[in-house]
Amino acid sequence: MIRAVAPKPVNVLVAKPGFTVAGLAALGVRRISVGGALARTAWGGFMAAAKEIAAQGTFENFARAANGADLNALMSDAERPR
């Protein structure tokens, strides 16, 4: 498909595992979108932690949480004009 539409760019929406940025770039993909996949990933983590608390009364999933310093750095970078 990429060759068929060249020189027009091909964009790919990645919603499931199985692809890599390098692999798509090697195919000639010019733009990769993830749609709502990052939000669904975050909700998956939320649901796993909530189920653990309800079922086991433990908080082990919290070990996977982002720390405040990393989140602050991310938000600071996002606010910087490019």
mmCIF file of the N, C-alpha and C atoms, coordinates in Angstrom:
data_MODEL
# 
_entry.id   MODEL 
# 
loop_
_atom_site.group_PDB 
_atom_site.id 
_atom_site.type_symbol 
_atom_site.label_atom_id 
_atom_site.label_alt_id 
_atom_site.label_comp_id 
_atom_site.label_asym_id 
_atom_site.label_entity_id 
_atom_site.label_seq_id 
_atom_site.pdbx_PDB_ins_code 
_atom_site.Cartn_x 
_atom_site.Cartn_y 
_atom_site.Cartn_z 
_atom_site.occupancy 
_atom_site.B_iso_or_equiv 
_atom_site.pdbx_formal_charge 
_atom_site.auth_seq_id 
_atom_site.auth_comp_id 
_atom_site.auth_asym_id 
_atom_site.auth_atom_id 
_atom_site.pdbx_PDB_model_num 
ATOM 1   N N  . MET A 1 1  ? 0.813   -1.180 0.000  1.00 0.00 ? 1  MET A N  1 
ATOM 2   C CA . MET A 1 1  ? 0.000   0.000  0.000  1.00 0.00 ? 1  MET A CA 1 
ATOM 3   C C  . MET A 1 1  ? 0.868   1.260  0.000  1.00 0.00 ? 1  MET A C  1 
ATOM 4   N N  . ILE A 1 2  ? 1.932   1.244  0.758  1.00 0.00 ? 2  ILE A N  1 
ATOM 5   C CA . ILE A 1 2  ? 2.799   2.421  0.836  1.00 0.00 ? 2  ILE A CA 1 
ATOM 6   C C  . ILE A 1 2  ? 3.384   2.744  -0.531 1.00 0.00 ? 2  ILE A C  1 
ATOM 7   N N  . ARG A 1 3  ? 3.819   1.721  -1.248 1.00 0.00 ? 3  ARG A N  1 
ATOM 8   C CA . ARG A 1 3  ? 4.359   1.946  -2.593 1.00 0.00 ? 3  ARG A CA 1 
ATOM 9   C C  . ARG A 1 3  ? 3.269   2.411  -3.549 1.00 0.00 ? 3  ARG A C  1 
ATOM 10  N N  . ALA A 1 4  ? 2.070   1.891  -3.356 1.00 0.00 ? 4  ALA A N  1 
ATOM 11  C CA . ALA A 1 4  ? 0.972   2.221  -4.276 1.00 0.00 ? 4  ALA A CA 1 
ATOM 12  C C  . ALA A 1 4  ? 0.566   3.683  -4.192 1.00 0.00 ? 4  ALA A C  1 
ATOM 13  N N  . VAL A 1 5  ? 0.686   4.283  -3.021 1.00 0.00 ? 5  VAL A N  1 
ATOM 14  C CA . VAL A 1 5  ? 0.256   5.679  -2.862 1.00 0.00 ? 5  VAL A CA 1 
ATOM 15  C C  . VAL A 1 5  ? 1.421   6.666  -2.873 1.00 0.00 ? 5  VAL A C  1 
ATOM 16  N N  . ALA A 1 6  ? 2.650   6.173  -2.963 1.00 0.00 ? 6  ALA A N  1 
ATOM 17  C CA . ALA A 1 6  ? 3.820   7.053  -2.962 1.00 0.00 ? 6  ALA A CA 1 
ATOM 18  C C  . ALA A 1 6  ? 3.674   8.088  -4.076 1.00 0.00 ? 6  ALA A C  1 
ATOM 19  N N  . PRO A 1 7  ? 4.061   9.316  -3.825 1.00 0.00 ? 7  PRO A N  1 
ATOM 20  C CA . PRO A 1 7  ? 4.810   9.842  -2.692 1.00 0.00 ? 7  PRO A CA 1 
ATOM 21  C C  . PRO A 1 7  ? 3.927   10.354 -1.553 1.00 0.00 ? 7  PRO A C  1 
ATOM 22  N N  . LYS A 1 8  ? 2.625   10.077 -1.595 1.00 0.00 ? 8  LYS A N  1 
ATOM 23  C CA . LYS A 1 8  ? 1.758   10.524 -0.502 1.00 0.00 ? 8  LYS A CA 1 
ATOM 24  C C  . LYS A 1 8  ? 2.105   9.759  0.770  1.00 0.00 ? 8  LYS A C  1 
ATOM 25  N N  . PRO A 1 9  ? 2.017   10.431 1.938  1.00 0.00 ? 9  PRO A N  1 
ATOM 26  C CA . PRO A 1 9  ? 2.374   9.763  3.196  1.00 0.00 ? 9  PRO A CA 1 
ATOM 27  C C  . PRO A 1 9  ? 1.291   8.772  3.638  1.00 0.00 ? 9  PRO A C  1 
ATOM 28  N N  . VAL A 1 10 ? 1.724   7.753  4.334  1.00 0.00 ? 10 VAL A N  1 
ATOM 29  C CA . VAL A 1 10 ? 0.808   6.783  4.923  1.00 0.00 ? 10 VAL A CA 1 
ATOM 30  C C  . VAL A 1 10 ? 0.866   6.945  6.433  1.00 0.00 ? 10 VAL A C  1 
ATOM 31  N N  . ASN A 1 11 ? -0.298  7.083  7.031  1.00 0.00 ? 11 ASN A N  1 
ATOM 32  C CA . ASN A 1 11 ? -0.427  7.184  8.479  1.00 0.00 ? 11 ASN A CA 1 
ATOM 33  C C  . ASN A 1 11 ? -1.007  5.877  9.002  1.00 0.00 ? 11 ASN A C  1 
ATOM 34  N N  . VAL A 1 12 ? -0.572  5.459  10.198 1.00 0.00 ? 12 VAL A N  1 
ATOM 35  C CA . VAL A 1 12 ? -1.054  4.217  10.796 1.00 0.00 ? 12 VAL A CA 1 
ATOM 36  C C  . VAL A 1 12 ? -1.605  4.520  12.181 1.00 0.00 ? 12 VAL A C  1 
ATOM 37  N N  . LEU A 1 13 ? -2.769  3.952  12.477 1.00 0.00 ? 13 LEU A N  1 
ATOM 38  C CA . LEU A 1 13 ? -3.359  4.021  13.810 1.00 0.00 ? 13 LEU A CA 1 
ATOM 39  C C  . LEU A 1 13 ? -3.038  2.709  14.504 1.00 0.00 ? 13 LEU A C  1 
ATOM 40  N N  . VAL A 1 14 ? -2.230  2.767  15.556 1.00 0.00 ? 14 VAL A N  1 
ATOM 41  C CA . VAL A 1 14 ? -1.834  1.574  16.297 1.00 0.00 ? 14 VAL A CA 1 
ATOM 42  C C  . VAL A 1 14 ? -2.688  1.510  17.563 1.00 0.00 ? 14 VAL A C  1 
ATOM 43  N N  . ALA A 1 15 ? -3.444  0.422  17.695 1.00 0.00 ? 15 ALA A N  1 
ATOM 44  C CA . ALA A 1 15 ? -4.330  0.269  18.842 1.00 0.00 ? 15 ALA A CA 1 
ATOM 45  C C  . ALA A 1 15 ? -4.020  -0.985 19.657 1.00 0.00 ? 15 ALA A C  1 
ATOM 46  N N  . LYS A 1 16 ? -3.186  -1.860 19.122 1.00 0.00 ? 16 LYS A N  1 
ATOM 47  C CA . LYS A 1 16 ? -2.869  -3.114 19.805 1.00 0.00 ? 16 LYS A CA 1 
ATOM 48  C C  . LYS A 1 16 ? -1.373  -3.384 19.697 1.00 0.00 ? 16 LYS A C  1 
ATOM 49  N N  . PRO A 1 17 ? -0.834  -4.232 20.573 1.00 0.00 ? 17 PRO A N  1 
ATOM 50  C CA . PRO A 1 17 ? 0.583   -4.584 20.486 1.00 0.00 ? 17 PRO A CA 1 
ATOM 51  C C  . PRO A 1 17 ? 0.901   -5.319 19.188 1.00 0.00 ? 17 PRO A C  1 
ATOM 52  N N  . GLY A 1 18 ? 2.165   -5.392 18.881 1.00 0.00 ? 18 GLY A N  1 
ATOM 53  C CA . GLY A 1 18 ? 2.603   -6.150 17.718 1.00 0.00 ? 18 GLY A CA 1 
ATOM 54  C C  . GLY A 1 18 ? 3.390   -5.327 16.718 1.00 0.00 ? 18 GLY A C  1 
ATOM 55  N N  . PHE A 1 19 ? 3.384   -4.032 16.881 1.00 0.00 ? 19 PHE A N  1 
ATOM 56  C CA . PHE A 1 19 ? 4.126   -3.147 15.990 1.00 0.00 ? 19 PHE A CA 1 
ATOM 57  C C  . PHE A 1 19 ? 5.238   -2.472 16.773 1.00 0.00 ? 19 PHE A C  1 
ATOM 58  N N  . THR A 1 20 ? 6.216   -1.956 16.052 1.00 0.00 ? 20 THR A N  1 
ATOM 59  C CA . THR A 1 20 ? 7.241   -1.109 16.662 1.00 0.00 ? 20 THR A CA 1 
ATOM 60  C C  . THR A 1 20 ? 7.371   0.154  15.819 1.00 0.00 ? 20 THR A C  1 
ATOM 61  N N  . VAL A 1 21 ? 7.836   1.210  16.438 1.00 0.00 ? 21 VAL A N  1 
ATOM 62  C CA . VAL A 1 21 ? 8.074   2.452  15.705 1.00 0.00 ? 21 VAL A CA 1 
ATOM 63  C C  . VAL A 1 21 ? 9.092   2.201  14.597 1.00 0.00 ? 21 VAL A C  1 
ATOM 64  N N  . ALA A 1 22 ? 10.167  1.504  14.941 1.00 0.00 ? 22 ALA A N  1 
ATOM 65  C CA . ALA A 1 22 ? 11.212  1.237  13.949 1.00 0.00 ? 22 ALA A CA 1 
ATOM 66  C C  . ALA A 1 22 ? 10.673  0.389  12.797 1.00 0.00 ? 22 ALA A C  1 
ATOM 67  N N  . GLY A 1 23 ? 9.856   -0.606 13.106 1.00 0.00 ? 23 GLY A N  1 
ATOM 68  C CA . GLY A 1 23 ? 9.301   -1.459 12.060 1.00 0.00 ? 23 GLY A CA 1 
ATOM 69  C C  . GLY A 1 23 ? 8.382   -0.700 11.121 1.00 0.00 ? 23 GLY A C  1 
ATOM 70  N N  . LEU A 1 24 ? 7.526   0.144  11.671 1.00 0.00 ? 24 LEU A N  1 
ATOM 71  C CA . LEU A 1 24 ? 6.630   0.942  10.831 1.00 0.00 ? 24 LEU A CA 1 
ATOM 72  C C  . LEU A 1 24 ? 7.419   1.948  9.996  1.00 0.00 ? 24 LEU A C  1 
ATOM 73  N N  . ALA A 1 25 ? 8.425   2.568  10.611 1.00 0.00 ? 25 ALA A N  1 
ATOM 74  C CA . ALA A 1 25 ? 9.260   3.521  9.859  1.00 0.00 ? 25 ALA A CA 1 
ATOM 75  C C  . ALA A 1 25 ? 9.979   2.818  8.706  1.00 0.00 ? 25 ALA A C  1 
ATOM 76  N N  . ALA A 1 26 ? 10.451  1.606  8.959  1.00 0.00 ? 26 ALA A N  1 
ATOM 77  C CA . ALA A 1 26 ? 11.145  0.856  7.909  1.00 0.00 ? 26 ALA A CA 1 
ATOM 78  C C  . ALA A 1 26 ? 10.220  0.540  6.739  1.00 0.00 ? 26 ALA A C  1 
ATOM 79  N N  . LEU A 1 27 ? 8.932   0.410  7.021  1.00 0.00 ? 27 LEU A N  1 
ATOM 80  C CA . LEU A 1 27 ? 7.953   0.183  5.955  1.00 0.00 ? 27 LEU A CA 1 
ATOM 81  C C  . LEU A 1 27 ? 7.657   1.451  5.164  1.00 0.00 ? 27 LEU A C  1 
ATOM 82  N N  . GLY A 1 28 ? 8.020   2.600  5.745  1.00 0.00 ? 28 GLY A N  1 
ATOM 83  C CA . GLY A 1 28 ? 7.762   3.863  5.076  1.00 0.00 ? 28 GLY A CA 1 
ATOM 84  C C  . GLY A 1 28 ? 6.618   4.657  5.673  1.00 0.00 ? 28 GLY A C  1 
ATOM 85  N N  . VAL A 1 29 ? 6.104   4.223  6.817  1.00 0.00 ? 29 VAL A N  1 
ATOM 86  C CA . VAL A 1 29 ? 5.037   4.956  7.492  1.00 0.00 ? 29 VAL A CA 1 
ATOM 87  C C  . VAL A 1 29 ? 5.584   6.300  7.945  1.00 0.00 ? 29 VAL A C  1 
ATOM 88  N N  . ARG A 1 30 ? 4.829   7.362  7.698  1.00 0.00 ? 30 ARG A N  1 
ATOM 89  C CA . ARG A 1 30 ? 5.314   8.708  8.011  1.00 0.00 ? 30 ARG A CA 1 
ATOM 90  C C  . ARG A 1 30 ? 4.731   9.269  9.296  1.00 0.00 ? 30 ARG A C  1 
ATOM 91  N N  . ARG A 1 31 ? 3.589   8.723  9.762  1.00 0.00 ? 31 ARG A N  1 
ATOM 92  C CA . ARG A 1 31 ? 2.969   9.233  10.984 1.00 0.00 ? 31 ARG A CA 1 
ATOM 93  C C  . ARG A 1 31 ? 2.301   8.073  11.691 1.00 0.00 ? 31 ARG A C  1 
ATOM 94  N N  . ILE A 1 32 ? 2.534   7.989  13.010 1.00 0.00 ? 32 ILE A N  1 
ATOM 95  C CA . ILE A 1 32 ? 1.916   6.953  13.823 1.00 0.00 ? 32 ILE A CA 1 
ATOM 96  C C  . ILE A 1 32 ? 1.000   7.631  14.834 1.00 0.00 ? 32 ILE A C  1 
ATOM 97  N N  . SER A 1 33 ? -0.246  7.203  14.869 1.00 0.00 ? 33 SER A N  1 
ATOM 98  C CA . SER A 1 33 ? -1.214  7.693  15.848 1.00 0.00 ? 33 SER A CA 1 
ATOM 99  C C  . SER A 1 33 ? -1.563  6.552  16.782 1.00 0.00 ? 33 SER A C  1 
ATOM 100 N N  . VAL A 1 34 ? -1.940  6.892  18.012 1.00 0.00 ? 34 VAL A N  1 
ATOM 101 C CA . VAL A 1 34 ? -2.342  5.859  18.959 1.00 0.00 ? 34 VAL A CA 1 
ATOM 102 C C  . VAL A 1 34 ? -3.800  6.008  19.392 1.00 0.00 ? 34 VAL A C  1 
ATOM 103 N N  . GLY A 1 35 ? -4.474  7.033  18.887 1.00 0.00 ? 35 GLY A N  1 
ATOM 104 C CA . GLY A 1 35 ? -5.885  7.202  19.216 1.00 0.00 ? 35 GLY A CA 1 
ATOM 105 C C  . GLY A 1 35 ? -6.102  7.206  20.718 1.00 0.00 ? 35 GLY A C  1 
ATOM 106 N N  . GLY A 1 36 ? -7.045  6.420  21.175 1.00 0.00 ? 36 GLY A N  1 
ATOM 107 C CA . GLY A 1 36 ? -7.367  6.340  22.601 1.00 0.00 ? 36 GLY A CA 1 
ATOM 108 C C  . GLY A 1 36 ? -6.605  5.257  23.338 1.00 0.00 ? 36 GLY A C  1 
ATOM 109 N N  . ALA A 1 37 ? -5.606  4.633  22.692 1.00 0.00 ? 37 ALA A N  1 
ATOM 110 C CA . ALA A 1 37 ? -4.905  3.506  23.311 1.00 0.00 ? 37 ALA A CA 1 
ATOM 111 C C  . ALA A 1 37 ? -4.190  3.890  24.603 1.00 0.00 ? 37 ALA A C  1 
ATOM 112 N N  . LEU A 1 38 ? -3.610  5.080  24.671 1.00 0.00 ? 38 LEU A N  1 
ATOM 113 C CA . LEU A 1 38 ? -2.949  5.483  25.920 1.00 0.00 ? 38 LEU A CA 1 
ATOM 114 C C  . LEU A 1 38 ? -3.971  5.649  27.041 1.00 0.00 ? 38 LEU A C  1 
ATOM 115 N N  . ALA A 1 39 ? -5.114  6.212  26.738 1.00 0.00 ? 39 ALA A N  1 
ATOM 116 C CA . ALA A 1 39 ? -6.161  6.363  27.755 1.00 0.00 ? 39 ALA A CA 1 
ATOM 117 C C  . ALA A 1 39 ? -6.677  4.995  28.208 1.00 0.00 ? 39 ALA A C  1 
ATOM 118 N N  . ARG A 1 40 ? -6.887  4.073  27.250 1.00 0.00 ? 40 ARG A N  1 
ATOM 119 C CA . ARG A 1 40 ? -7.350  2.727  27.623 1.00 0.00 ? 40 ARG A CA 1 
ATOM 120 C C  . ARG A 1 40 ? -6.304  2.004  28.461 1.00 0.00 ? 40 ARG A C  1 
ATOM 121 N N  . THR A 1 41 ? -5.031  2.236  28.169 1.00 0.00 ? 41 THR A N  1 
ATOM 122 C CA . THR A 1 41 ? -3.961  1.642  28.964 1.00 0.00 ? 41 THR A CA 1 
ATOM 123 C C  . THR A 1 41 ? -4.010  2.172  30.392 1.00 0.00 ? 41 THR A C  1 
ATOM 124 N N  . ALA A 1 42 ? -4.198  3.479  30.536 1.00 0.00 ? 42 ALA A N  1 
ATOM 125 C CA . ALA A 1 42 ? -4.312  4.076  31.874 1.00 0.00 ? 42 ALA A CA 1 
ATOM 126 C C  . ALA A 1 42 ? -5.526  3.520  32.611 1.00 0.00 ? 42 ALA A C  1 
ATOM 127 N N  . TRP A 1 43 ? -6.657  3.421  31.934 1.00 0.00 ? 43 TRP A N  1 
ATOM 128 C CA . TRP A 1 43 ? -7.861  2.861  32.558 1.00 0.00 ? 43 TRP A CA 1 
ATOM 129 C C  . TRP A 1 43 ? -7.650  1.402  32.940 1.00 0.00 ? 43 TRP A C  1 
ATOM 130 N N  . GLY A 1 44 ? -6.894  0.663  32.140 1.00 0.00 ? 44 GLY A N  1 
ATOM 131 C CA . GLY A 1 44 ? -6.589  -0.729 32.490 1.00 0.00 ? 44 GLY A CA 1 
ATOM 132 C C  . GLY A 1 44 ? -5.818  -0.818 33.792 1.00 0.00 ? 44 GLY A C  1 
ATOM 133 N N  . GLY A 1 45 ? -4.849  0.084  33.974 1.00 0.00 ? 45 GLY A N  1 
ATOM 134 C CA . GLY A 1 45 ? -4.099  0.133  35.228 1.00 0.00 ? 45 GLY A CA 1 
ATOM 135 C C  . GLY A 1 45 ? -4.988  0.513  36.402 1.00 0.00 ? 45 GLY A C  1 
ATOM 136 N N  . PHE A 1 46 ? -5.882  1.469  36.181 1.00 0.00 ? 46 PHE A N  1 
ATOM 137 C CA . PHE A 1 46 ? -6.831  1.884  37.213 1.00 0.00 ? 46 PHE A CA 1 
ATOM 138 C C  . PHE A 1 46 ? -7.710  0.707  37.627 1.00 0.00 ? 46 PHE A C  1 
ATOM 139 N N  . MET A 1 47 ? -8.251  -0.008 36.625 1.00 0.00 ? 47 MET A N  1 
ATOM 140 C CA . MET A 1 47 ? -9.147  -1.129 36.909 1.00 0.00 ? 47 MET A CA 1 
ATOM 141 C C  . MET A 1 47 ? -8.420  -2.261 37.631 1.00 0.00 ? 47 MET A C  1 
ATOM 142 N N  . ALA A 1 48 ? -7.186  -2.550 37.227 1.00 0.00 ? 48 ALA A N  1 
ATOM 143 C CA . ALA A 1 48 ? -6.413  -3.602 37.894 1.00 0.00 ? 48 ALA A CA 1 
ATOM 144 C C  . ALA A 1 48 ? -6.170  -3.256 39.357 1.00 0.00 ? 48 ALA A C  1 
ATOM 145 N N  . ALA A 1 49 ? -5.811  -1.995 39.632 1.00 0.00 ? 49 ALA A N  1 
ATOM 146 C CA . ALA A 1 49 ? -5.560  -1.576 41.014 1.00 0.00 ? 49 ALA A CA 1 
ATOM 147 C C  . ALA A 1 49 ? -6.850  -1.618 41.840 1.00 0.00 ? 49 ALA A C  1 
ATOM 148 N N  . ALA A 1 50 ? -7.946  -1.151 41.253 1.00 0.00 ? 50 ALA A N  1 
ATOM 149 C CA . ALA A 1 50 ? -9.219  -1.156 41.976 1.00 0.00 ? 50 ALA A CA 1 
ATOM 150 C C  . ALA A 1 50 ? -9.681  -2.583 42.272 1.00 0.00 ? 50 ALA A C  1 
ATOM 151 N N  . LYS A 1 51 ? -9.531  -3.486 41.296 1.00 0.00 ? 51 LYS A N  1 
ATOM 152 C CA . LYS A 1 51 ? -9.919  -4.892 41.513 1.00 0.00 ? 51 LYS A CA 1 
ATOM 153 C C  . LYS A 1 51 ? -9.064  -5.539 42.595 1.00 0.00 ? 51 LYS A C  1 
ATOM 154 N N  . GLU A 1 52 ? -7.770  -5.220 42.599 1.00 0.00 ? 52 GLU A N  1 
ATOM 155 C CA . GLU A 1 52 ? -6.880  -5.768 43.627 1.00 0.00 ? 52 GLU A CA 1 
ATOM 156 C C  . GLU A 1 52 ? -7.311  -5.312 45.008 1.00 0.00 ? 52 GLU A C  1 
ATOM 157 N N  . ILE A 1 53 ? -7.617  -4.022 45.153 1.00 0.00 ? 53 ILE A N  1 
ATOM 158 C CA . ILE A 1 53 ? -8.051  -3.499 46.450 1.00 0.00 ? 53 ILE A CA 1 
ATOM 159 C C  . ILE A 1 53 ? -9.336  -4.198 46.891 1.00 0.00 ? 53 ILE A C  1 
ATOM 160 N N  . ALA A 1 54 ? -10.310 -4.300 45.977 1.00 0.00 ? 54 ALA A N  1 
ATOM 161 C CA . ALA A 1 54 ? -11.594 -4.908 46.316 1.00 0.00 ? 54 ALA A CA 1 
ATOM 162 C C  . ALA A 1 54 ? -11.471 -6.395 46.628 1.00 0.00 ? 54 ALA A C  1 
ATOM 163 N N  . ALA A 1 55 ? -10.672 -7.118 45.860 1.00 0.00 ? 55 ALA A N  1 
ATOM 164 C CA . ALA A 1 55 ? -10.600 -8.571 46.002 1.00 0.00 ? 55 ALA A CA 1 
ATOM 165 C C  . ALA A 1 55 ? -9.616  -9.029 47.076 1.00 0.00 ? 55 ALA A C  1 
ATOM 166 N N  . GLN A 1 56 ? -8.479  -8.325 47.190 1.00 0.00 ? 56 GLN A N  1 
ATOM 167 C CA . GLN A 1 56 ? -7.419  -8.799 48.072 1.00 0.00 ? 56 GLN A CA 1 
ATOM 168 C C  . GLN A 1 56 ? -7.131  -7.861 49.235 1.00 0.00 ? 56 GLN A C  1 
ATOM 169 N N  . GLY A 1 57 ? -7.612  -6.629 49.137 1.00 0.00 ? 57 GLY A N  1 
ATOM 170 C CA . GLY A 1 57 ? -7.330  -5.660 50.191 1.00 0.00 ? 57 GLY A CA 1 
ATOM 171 C C  . GLY A 1 57 ? -5.883  -5.200 50.197 1.00 0.00 ? 57 GLY A C  1 
ATOM 172 N N  . THR A 1 58 ? -5.195  -5.350 49.072 1.00 0.00 ? 58 THR A N  1 
ATOM 173 C CA . THR A 1 58 ? -3.794  -4.941 48.980 1.00 0.00 ? 58 THR A CA 1 
ATOM 174 C C  . THR A 1 58 ? -3.637  -3.824 47.947 1.00 0.00 ? 58 THR A C  1 
ATOM 175 N N  . PHE A 1 59 ? -2.466  -3.236 47.936 1.00 0.00 ? 59 PHE A N  1 
ATOM 176 C CA . PHE A 1 59 ? -2.203  -2.067 47.100 1.00 0.00 ? 59 PHE A CA 1 
ATOM 177 C C  . PHE A 1 59 ? -0.935  -2.247 46.252 1.00 0.00 ? 59 PHE A C  1 
ATOM 178 N N  . GLU A 1 60 ? -0.615  -3.474 45.892 1.00 0.00 ? 60 GLU A N  1 
ATOM 179 C CA . GLU A 1 60 ? 0.629   -3.757 45.170 1.00 0.00 ? 60 GLU A CA 1 
ATOM 180 C C  . GLU A 1 60 ? 0.680   -3.102 43.793 1.00 0.00 ? 60 GLU A C  1 
ATOM 181 N N  . ASN A 1 61 ? -0.464  -2.904 43.153 1.00 0.00 ? 61 ASN A N  1 
ATOM 182 C CA . ASN A 1 61 ? -0.473  -2.257 41.838 1.00 0.00 ? 61 ASN A CA 1 
ATOM 183 C C  . ASN A 1 61 ? 0.007   -0.810 41.900 1.00 0.00 ? 61 ASN A C  1 
ATOM 184 N N  . PHE A 1 62 ? -0.035  -0.215 43.079 1.00 0.00 ? 62 PHE A N  1 
ATOM 185 C CA . PHE A 1 62 ? 0.432   1.166  43.205 1.00 0.00 ? 62 PHE A CA 1 
ATOM 186 C C  . PHE A 1 62 ? 1.925   1.277  42.909 1.00 0.00 ? 62 PHE A C  1 
ATOM 187 N N  . ALA A 1 63 ? 2.669   0.174  42.978 1.00 0.00 ? 63 ALA A N  1 
ATOM 188 C CA . ALA A 1 63 ? 4.104   0.198  42.677 1.00 0.00 ? 63 ALA A CA 1 
ATOM 189 C C  . ALA A 1 63 ? 4.347   0.573  41.219 1.00 0.00 ? 63 ALA A C  1 
ATOM 190 N N  . ARG A 1 64 ? 3.351   0.393  40.357 1.00 0.00 ? 64 ARG A N  1 
ATOM 191 C CA . ARG A 1 64 ? 3.493   0.711  38.934 1.00 0.00 ? 64 ARG A CA 1 
ATOM 192 C C  . ARG A 1 64 ? 3.138   2.164  38.632 1.00 0.00 ? 64 ARG A C  1 
ATOM 193 N N  . ALA A 1 65 ? 2.717   2.914  39.629 1.00 0.00 ? 65 ALA A N  1 
ATOM 194 C CA . ALA A 1 65 ? 2.285   4.296  39.408 1.00 0.00 ? 65 ALA A CA 1 
ATOM 195 C C  . ALA A 1 65 ? 3.458   5.203  39.066 1.00 0.00 ? 65 ALA A C  1 
ATOM 196 N N  . ALA A 1 66 ? 3.185   6.215  38.260 1.00 0.00 ? 66 ALA A N  1 
ATOM 197 C CA . ALA A 1 66 ? 4.188   7.245  37.976 1.00 0.00 ? 66 ALA A CA 1 
ATOM 198 C C  . ALA A 1 66 ? 4.375   8.080  39.238 1.00 0.00 ? 66 ALA A C  1 
ATOM 199 N N  . ASN A 1 67 ? 5.609   8.515  39.479 1.00 0.00 ? 67 ASN A N  1 
ATOM 200 C CA . ASN A 1 67 ? 5.824   9.352  40.659 1.00 0.00 ? 67 ASN A CA 1 
ATOM 201 C C  . ASN A 1 67 ? 5.569   10.818 40.313 1.00 0.00 ? 67 ASN A C  1 
ATOM 202 N N  . GLY A 1 68 ? 5.366   11.596 41.352 1.00 0.00 ? 68 GLY A N  1 
ATOM 203 C CA . GLY A 1 68 ? 5.026   13.009 41.173 1.00 0.00 ? 68 GLY A CA 1 
ATOM 204 C C  . GLY A 1 68 ? 6.078   13.794 40.411 1.00 0.00 ? 68 GLY A C  1 
ATOM 205 N N  . ALA A 1 69 ? 7.352   13.527 40.685 1.00 0.00 ? 69 ALA A N  1 
ATOM 206 C CA . ALA A 1 69 ? 8.424   14.267 40.010 1.00 0.00 ? 69 ALA A CA 1 
ATOM 207 C C  . ALA A 1 69 ? 8.402   14.005 38.502 1.00 0.00 ? 69 ALA A C  1 
ATOM 208 N N  . ASP A 1 70 ? 8.181   12.743 38.111 1.00 0.00 ? 70 ASP A N  1 
ATOM 209 C CA . ASP A 1 70 ? 8.123   12.424 36.679 1.00 0.00 ? 70 ASP A CA 1 
ATOM 210 C C  . ASP A 1 70 ? 6.920   13.086 36.012 1.00 0.00 ? 70 ASP A C  1 
ATOM 211 N N  . LEU A 1 71 ? 5.784   13.078 36.693 1.00 0.00 ? 71 LEU A N  1 
ATOM 212 C CA . LEU A 1 71 ? 4.593   13.722 36.132 1.00 0.00 ? 71 LEU A CA 1 
ATOM 213 C C  . LEU A 1 71 ? 4.786   15.226 36.010 1.00 0.00 ? 71 LEU A C  1 
ATOM 214 N N  . ASN A 1 72 ? 5.378   15.841 37.033 1.00 0.00 ? 72 ASN A N  1 
ATOM 215 C CA . ASN A 1 72 ? 5.640   17.281 36.967 1.00 0.00 ? 72 ASN A CA 1 
ATOM 216 C C  . ASN A 1 72 ? 6.581   17.616 35.816 1.00 0.00 ? 72 ASN A C  1 
ATOM 217 N N  . ALA A 1 73 ? 7.616   16.800 35.627 1.00 0.00 ? 73 ALA A N  1 
ATOM 218 C CA . ALA A 1 73 ? 8.551   17.033 34.521 1.00 0.00 ? 73 ALA A CA 1 
ATOM 219 C C  . ALA A 1 73 ? 7.849   16.889 33.183 1.00 0.00 ? 73 ALA A C  1 
ATOM 220 N N  . LEU A 1 74 ? 6.992   15.898 33.070 1.00 0.00 ? 74 LEU A N  1 
ATOM 221 C CA . LEU A 1 74 ? 6.246   15.699 31.832 1.00 0.00 ? 74 LEU A CA 1 
ATOM 222 C C  . LEU A 1 74 ? 5.356   16.898 31.544 1.00 0.00 ? 74 LEU A C  1 
ATOM 223 N N  . MET A 1 75 ? 4.644   17.364 32.541 1.00 0.00 ? 75 MET A N  1 
ATOM 224 C CA . MET A 1 75 ? 3.742   18.507 32.346 1.00 0.00 ? 75 MET A CA 1 
ATOM 225 C C  . MET A 1 75 ? 4.523   19.788 32.069 1.00 0.00 ? 75 MET A C  1 
ATOM 226 N N  . SER A 1 76 ? 5.664   19.957 32.677 1.00 0.00 ? 76 SER A N  1 
ATOM 227 C CA . SER A 1 76 ? 6.495   21.135 32.417 1.00 0.00 ? 76 SER A CA 1 
ATOM 228 C C  . SER A 1 76 ? 6.972   21.136 30.984 1.00 0.00 ? 76 SER A C  1 
ATOM 229 N N  . ASP A 1 77 ? 7.390   19.969 30.481 1.00 0.00 ? 77 ASP A N  1 
ATOM 230 C CA . ASP A 1 77 ? 7.831   19.850 29.098 1.00 0.00 ? 77 ASP A CA 1 
ATOM 231 C C  . ASP A 1 77 ? 6.688   20.117 28.140 1.00 0.00 ? 77 ASP A C  1 
ATOM 232 N N  . ALA A 1 78 ? 5.467   19.677 28.487 1.00 0.00 ? 78 ALA A N  1 
ATOM 233 C CA . ALA A 1 78 ? 4.316   19.850 27.613 1.00 0.00 ? 78 ALA A CA 1 
ATOM 234 C C  . ALA A 1 78 ? 3.922   21.317 27.484 1.00 0.00 ? 78 ALA A C  1 
ATOM 235 N N  . GLU A 1 79 ? 4.182   22.098 28.521 1.00 0.00 ? 79 GLU A N  1 
ATOM 236 C CA . GLU A 1 79 ? 3.796   23.512 28.505 1.00 0.00 ? 79 GLU A CA 1 
ATOM 237 C C  . GLU A 1 79 ? 4.785   24.384 27.741 1.00 0.00 ? 79 GLU A C  1 
ATOM 238 N N  . ARG A 1 80 ? 5.983   23.860 27.512 1.00 0.00 ? 80 ARG A N  1 
ATOM 239 C CA . ARG A 1 80 ? 7.020   24.615 26.822 1.00 0.00 ? 80 ARG A CA 1 
ATOM 240 C C  . ARG A 1 80 ? 6.675   24.783 25.344 1.00 0.00 ? 80 ARG A C  1 
ATOM 241 N N  . PRO A 1 81 ? 6.698   26.014 24.828 1.00 0.00 ? 81 PRO A N  1 
ATOM 242 C CA . PRO A 1 81 ? 6.430   26.169 23.385 1.00 0.00 ? 81 PRO A CA 1 
ATOM 243 C C  . PRO A 1 81 ? 7.494   25.486 22.559 1.00 0.00 ? 81 PRO A C  1 
ATOM 244 N N  . ARG A 1 82 ? 7.076   24.966 21.426 1.00 0.00 ? 82 ARG A N  1 
ATOM 245 C CA . ARG A 1 82 ? 8.003   24.251 20.539 1.00 0.00 ? 82 ARG A CA 1 
ATOM 246 C C  . ARG A 1 82 ? 8.277   25.073 19.325 1.00 0.00 ? 82 ARG A C  1 
# 
